[in-house]
Amino acid sequence: MLSQRIIEKLEKLSERYKKLEEELSKPEVLKDREKFKELSKEHKDLTEIYETYLEYKKAQEEIKEAKELLRSQDRDIRELAQEEVERLKGKIGKLERKLKMLLVPKDPNDSKNVILEIRAGAGGEEAALFAADLFRMYQKYAEEKGWRVTVLSANRTGLGGYKEVIALIEGEGAYSRLKYESGVHRVQRIPVTESSGRIHTSTATVAVLPEADEADVEINPQDLKIETFRASGAGGQYVNTTETAVRITHIPTGIVVTCQDERSQFQNKQKALKILYAKLKDYYERKRREEIAKERKEQVGTGERSEKIRTYNFPQNRVTDHRINLTLYKLQDVLEGKLDEIIEALRAKDLEERLKLVEAG
């Protein structure tokens, strides 16, 4: 059943929808392209809510009429009315659920591409190898979804691991699904570097940022300190004799981005700026979220970087997501990019929490 607060909210949105229809028919609005575009978008965004609410109100009227017929002296009419009441109860229940979901605020970043950053944590070389495993897992997942992965920056180790790897993942719905991956990932296994066969615990940190550009974040060029240096490979050996690597520091926030994978300074600078924009967008959005801490805690989605979110246990072939207490005994499938079962469970939990906020008004 819809609460009175939700009904009031739906009534206000219905009034706004009707007002927009009036505005869009005015000659002065039709002549103003920007105004017309803005109002058309708002009208389109409200259409499904408005039409579903109309359907809900119609069903409410129909069930009242059917209940009136239950008082009939005619037994056949009463039976038909009872069937109609049961049918309408089911319909109204579905419409109520749909309306609540439509009222859940949409994440404006959901349609964006992703800047994926994976860093080796505790565990030395084994942590770097685990970071490489995670990156391969996300590459496989992206491949399944038809997304494109481009490495923006990588700091490799001698054994094939990553101290850090940053990539751009482009594709429909990339952020809406991968945003739940931010946090600390933990692995429990016997490292290839371990001679005694002991199980070690290592970690890697994953950050999933929505891609950003000049329209999302305003950067004053005077706030940037740009330095160039020679790119180096694993072990510190130079792979370039000219200063093609780029380090950009955003002075007000202290955020530093380094890129050295490309052969030209220009290409490295462009990649570094792409990463910087995403980091700054994330930085400012995190500051805003801190101001609404209650909502922040109730959302599963964008977990804190320090939060341990998932454990990959090799001896038990087990993956556990600690946020929703989900355990799967299919570790190899998950590492091969079969992440949908986990991500769908996280999305469902996130929606459940958001629905609670809507119902609370």
MIBA-134989 format. One record per residue (C-alpha): residue in three letters; x, y, z. Coordinates in steps of 0.02 Angstrom, whole numbers, plus 32768, in hexadecimal, padded with zeros to 4 digits. Layout:
// MIBA-134989
ALAXYZ...
END
This chain:
// MIBA-134989
MET800080008000LEU803E80AE7FD6SER805981218069GLN800681CC8071ARG80B1821D8056ILE80CA81BC7FB4ILE801A81E77F79GLU803C82A07F9ALYS80E082947F3BLEU808982407EA7GLU800182C57EA5LYS8084834F7E9FLEU80E082F87E11SER803C82E27DB3GLU8018839B7DC4ARG80C683C47D88TYR80AF83517CF1LYS800D83AB7CC0LYS806184547CD8LEU80EF841E7C66GLU807483EC7BDEGLU802A849A7BE7GLU80D584ED7BE3LEU810F84877B4DSER807B84C17AE6LYS809F857B7B01PRO80E585D87A68GLU816D862F7ACCVAL81AE85877B0CLEU81A9853A7A5ELYS821685C87A1FASP829785B47AABARG82F885177A7AGLU835785067B1DLYS82BC851E7B88PHE825884A67B1CLYS82E284227B27GLU82ED84347BE5LEU823184277C01SER822083987B84LYS82A183337BE3GLU824783507C89HIS81A183227C36LYS81EB82827BF0ASP823582547C99LEU818A82677CEDTHR8123820F7C67GLU8132815D7CA9ILE810E81927D5DTYR807581F77D25GLU802D816C7CB7THR804C80E67D3BTYR7FFA81517DC1LEU7F61816A7D50GLU7F5780AE7D38TYR7F6680967DF4LYS7ED881117E18LYS7E6A80BF7D94ALA7E8980147DE3GLN7E5B805C7E8DGLU7DB4809A7E48GLU7D947FF27DF4ILE7DB27F907E94LYS7D3880027EF2GLU7CB37FDC7E6FALA7CD97F227E77LYS7CC97F227F34GLU7C207F767F25LEU7BE67EE47EB9LEU7C157E6B7F45ARG7B757EA67F9CSER7B0A7E6C7F0BGLN7A7E7DEF7F2DASP7AB17D917E90ARG7B2D7D067EB9ASP7B7A7D037E09ILE7B997DBE7E0FARG7BEB7DAE7EBBGLU7C5E7D237E7CLEU7C907D8A7DE4ALA7CAB7E227E52GLN7D1A7DBD7EC8GLU7D857D837E36GLU7D947E377DFBVAL7DC67E727EA9GLU7E507DEF7EB3ARG7E8F7E1C7E04LEU7E927ED57E2ELYS7EEB7EB87ED4GLY7F797E647E76LYS7F7D7EF07DF5ILE7F7E7F787E7AGLY800A7F217ED8LYS80757F1F7E3ALEU804E7FD57E14GLU807B80097EC6ARG81227FB17EB7LYS814280027E0ELEU811680B07E4ELYS818D809E7EE1MET821880687E6CLEU81F580FA7DF7LEU820481717E8BVAL82B0812E7EBBPRO832B81B87E89LYS839381847DF4ASP8450818C7E02PRO8482820F7D80ASN852781B47D66ASP84D9810D7D36SER84E4812E7C7BLYS859B81607C83ASN863681007C54VAL86AC80C87CDEILE875B80F27D17LEU879380527D6FGLU8827805E7DE6ILE88737FC47E38ARG89027FD37EB5ALA89637F497F0BGLY894E7F537FC8ALA89987EEA8055GLY89F97E52801BGLY8A8A7E8D7FB0GLU8AA07E307F0BGLU8A0B7DBF7F2FALA899B7E587F41ALA89DB7E977E98LEU89B27DEE7E49PHE89057DF47E96ALA88EC7EA37E4FALA89157E597DA3ASP88957DCE7DC1LEU880F7E4E7DECPHE88377EB57D52ARG88297E1B7CE5MET87827DF37D39TYR873C7E9E7D0DGLN87817E907C5CLYS87257DEB7C47TYR86867E367C8EALA86937ECB7C1AGLU86AE7E557B87GLU860D7DF87BB4LYS85AE7E9C7BB9GLY85F77EDC7B16TRP86547F6A7B6BARG86FE7FAC7B33VAL87927FB17BABTHR882480297B91VAL88B8802B7C08LEU88DE80DF7C39SER896D80BE7CB1ALA89C680247CF4ASN8A5480047D6EARG8A887F507D52THR8AF57EDE7DBCGLY8B777E617D86LEU8B057DC97DA0GLY8A767E107D39GLY8A137E637DC3TYR89DC7F177DD5LYS8A097F937E5CGLU89837FFD7E0AVAL891C7FF47D6BILE889E80747D2EALA882A80537C9CLEU879980A47C41ILE870380317C29GLU868980707BA6GLY85DD80287B8BGLU852480367BB1GLY84FF80257C6AALA85B7800E7C9ATYR85B1807D7D35SER850280427D69ARG85487F917D7FLEU85FE7FA97DAFLYS85E180307E34TYR85C47FA77EB5GLU86787F6B7EA1SER86CB7FFB7EFFGLY87227FC47F9EVAL87A57F4C7FE2HIS87AC7E9F7F93ARG88047E167FF6VAL88527D757FB6GLN88807CDA801BARG88F17C5E7FC0ILE89A07C147FB6PRO8A087C947F57VAL8A797C5C7EC8THR8B077CAB7F2BGLU8AE27C3D7FC5SER8B527BA47FD4SER8B097B5B8075GLY8A567B4D8034ARG8A0B7BC580B4ILE896B7C23808BHIS89847CDF8087THR89057D6C808ESER89227DFF8019THR88B97E937FE2ALA889A7F067F50THR88357FA67F4AVAL87B87FC47EBEALA877480717E95VAL86EA80867E14LEU86D3813A7DDCPRO8657817E7D5CGLU86B281CA7CC8ALA86B082877CD1ASP86DA83177C5DGLU86E183D47C5BALA862383DF7C6AASP8625837C7D0DVAL86BB83CC7D62GLU8701847A7D4DILE87BE84817D5AASN882185217D61PRO88C185047CFAGLN892085687D7DASP88F384E17DFDLEU8953845D7D9BLYS8A0B84357DB0ILE8A4483D17D17GLU8AEC83787D19THR8B4183077C9APHE8BC0827D7CB7ARG8C0681E17C66ALA8B93814A7C61SER8BD880AF7CB5GLY8BAA7FF77CB2ALA8BA57F707D37GLY8C427F717DA0GLY8C6780267D78GLN8CB580097CCCTYR8C9680987C54VAL8C2A806F7BBFASN8C34811F7B7ATHR8CC681977B6DTHR8C5782327B5DGLU8BE382807BDETHR8B3C823A7B9FALA8AF2820D7C49VAL8A7E828E7C98ARG8A5282B47D4DILE89C3832B7D70THR89A0836F7E1FHIS88FE83C87E47ILE893F84437EC8PRO889D846B7F29THR887683B37F4DGLY892483677F44ILE88E882E27EC8VAL897882A07E5FVAL8967823F7DBBTHR89F781F17D5ACYS89F581A67CABGLN8A88815B7C4FASP8A4580CE7BE1GLU8A3B81307B3EARG8AD0815E7AD4SER8AA382167AC5GLN8A9782997B4CPHE89F582DB7B01GLN899E82317B0AASN89D682167BBELYS899982C47BECGLN88ED82A37B9FLYS88DB81FF7BFDALA8916824F7C9FLEU889482D97C8CLYS880A82597C6EILE883882027D11LEU884782A77D6ETYR879A82E17D38ALA874F823E7D79LYS87AF82497E1ELEU877882FC7E3ALYS86C282D57E12ASP86CC82467E90TYR872282B47F11TYR869C833D7F0AGLU860D82BF7F08ARG865682677FA0LYS865D830C7FFDARG85A483287FD5ARG85788279800FGLU85CF829680B4GLU8553832280D4ILE84C382A680C4ALA8511821A812ALYS846D81C28152GLU844581A2809CARG84FB8175807DLYS84F680E980FEGLU845380A280BDGLN84928087800DVAL84EE7FE97FDAGLY853780397F3ETHR85D280A17F48GLY862C80587FDEGLU86BB80AD8036ARG876780817FF2SER879B8040809DGLU87057FCB80A9LYS872A7F118092ILE86A37EDD8019ARG86D37E327FD6THR87407D9A7FFBTYR87817D1F7F78ASN87B17C7D7FD2PHE880E7C057F5EPRO881A7B6B7FD1GLN875C7B6A7FE5ASN87347BA47F33ARG86CF7C2C7F8AVAL86A07CE17F69THR86497D437FF3ASP86017DF27FE3HIS85FD7E338096ARG85817EC08077ILE84F17E4B8050ASN85347DAA809FLEU85337D537FF6THR85A47CBB7FE2LEU85C07C5F7F3DTYR86277BC27F28LYS865A7BEB7E76LEU86FA7C4E7E87GLN87417C247DDCASP86A07C587D85VAL86A47D007DDELEU875B7D1C7DB0GLU872B7CF57CFCGLY86B67D8C7D00LYS86147D367D34LEU85E57DC47DA8ASP852C7DDC7D83GLU84EC7D707E12ILE854B7DDC7E90ILE85257E817E3BGLU846B7E5B7E29ALA84607E317EE3LEU84B77ED67F0DARG84427F367E99ALA83AA7EE57EEALYS83E87F137F99ASP840E7FC47F63LEU835F7FD67F19GLU83127F907FB8GLU836C80138021ARG833C809F7FA9LEU828780687FAFLYS828B8078806CLEU82C0812D8057VAL8231814C7FDDGLU81B380FC8053ALA81F6816380E5GLY81D581FE807F
END
